[in-house]
Amino acid sequence: VLVTPDGKTMEAEAAHGTVTRHYREHQKGKPTSTNPIASIFAWTRGLAFRGKLDNNQPLIDFCNALEAVCIETVESGKMTKDLAVCIHGNKVNHGEHYLYTEEFLDAIDENLKTKMG
């Protein structure tokens, strides 16, 4: 996260690395387990900063809720393969230890809808 000295300009960028490799697998029709949390937080941090500049509390609240939901979803045991490997070691199984990308995004969506009421 970068912020200019006057505090009026901010940039947040998601981490990179495995996304290109996972995209190539996706193009082949293979399921992937790509962790979207860094990208989500890059967007929420940027949007929350915009909300601060515009005095838009509902936008800030949404960003905070989405970030909390990401963390809560992982803490509930629903996560992508990279996180499951950190907890369970290299012998992880889809469905038991981790979700595919779309499944994880669906879990975040479901939890966000619940949180937002």
C-alpha positions, 0 to 999 in steps of 0.5 A: 500500500502506497500513500502520498505524503499529502494523504490524498492519493493511495495505491494498493496492489494485490500480490502476483505469482501463481495467478498466471499459472492458474489461469493457464490451467483454467484455460485447459478446463482444469479446476484451480484453487486461486486465493483471491484475498489479496486482490479483494483487499487491494480493492477494498483498501482502495475503495475504503480510501475513496470512501474516506475522501468522499465521506462515504461511510456506507462504502467504508462499512462495505469494505470493512464487512468484506474484509471481515468476511474473508477472514471469517470464511477462512477461520471457519475452515473454508479456504483455498489450497495454498492456505490449506497446505499451510495448515494441513501440510502437502497432503490436502484433498479438495472438498476435505481441506480446500475449495476450488476458486469458484467455490471459495468465492461462493462461500465469501458471497454467501457469508457477505450476504449474511453479514450485510443482512 
